[in-house]
Amino acid sequence: MDQHNENLQDAQRAMAEADCLVDNARVEAALDALALTISARLADSNPLVFVVMNGGLVVAGRLLPKLNFPLEVSYLHASRYGHALNGNLLDWRVRPTQDLRGRTVLVLDDILDEGFTLQAILEYLKAEGAAEVLSAVLVHKDHPRKAVPGMRADFTGLDVADRFLFGCGMDYKGYWRNAPGIYALKGH
């Protein structure tokens, strides 16, 4: 059997055994609440929304249509080099190309886990001259291992247990970002 088939079977097994922590109805309710909160804060600010790839893609597709005000959307793709804790050590796959000077910027991602990459992205956007940089995540993972003690996104949809999560943008070995709920790997 080739590696792709083994990976697919592993992903199928993971879903079959997974615990559904948040069903699709609760995800939709969280997205609705997130949209209301973001709208109340940003409707008059002409924001530039950056979707963090790849995880933020699914969240953006579900959340952005609920934001009934004019905004610009773009994307960025960055990851940390190894396990470096320094916020400046980003591996940029796609950098922002827009002029950020004086703009209100919202960074949209699927999850705030430890937050090292998100923190580095926020610092980078501020350094590029954005007037205000805010963050929004669907999921805040509850644990004390944050990049900054007590770190939270400016807008959060759901607080979820500290387990290996997938669905709603989060993946299991590259699979299941498309799952409509939030699932936890069995035994983790």
Helices and strands as residue ranges (DSSP letters): H 3-17, E 19-22, H 24-42, E 48-52, H 56-63, G 64-66, E 72-80, E 90-94, E 104-112, H 116-127, E 132-141, E 155-160, E 165-166, E 182-184
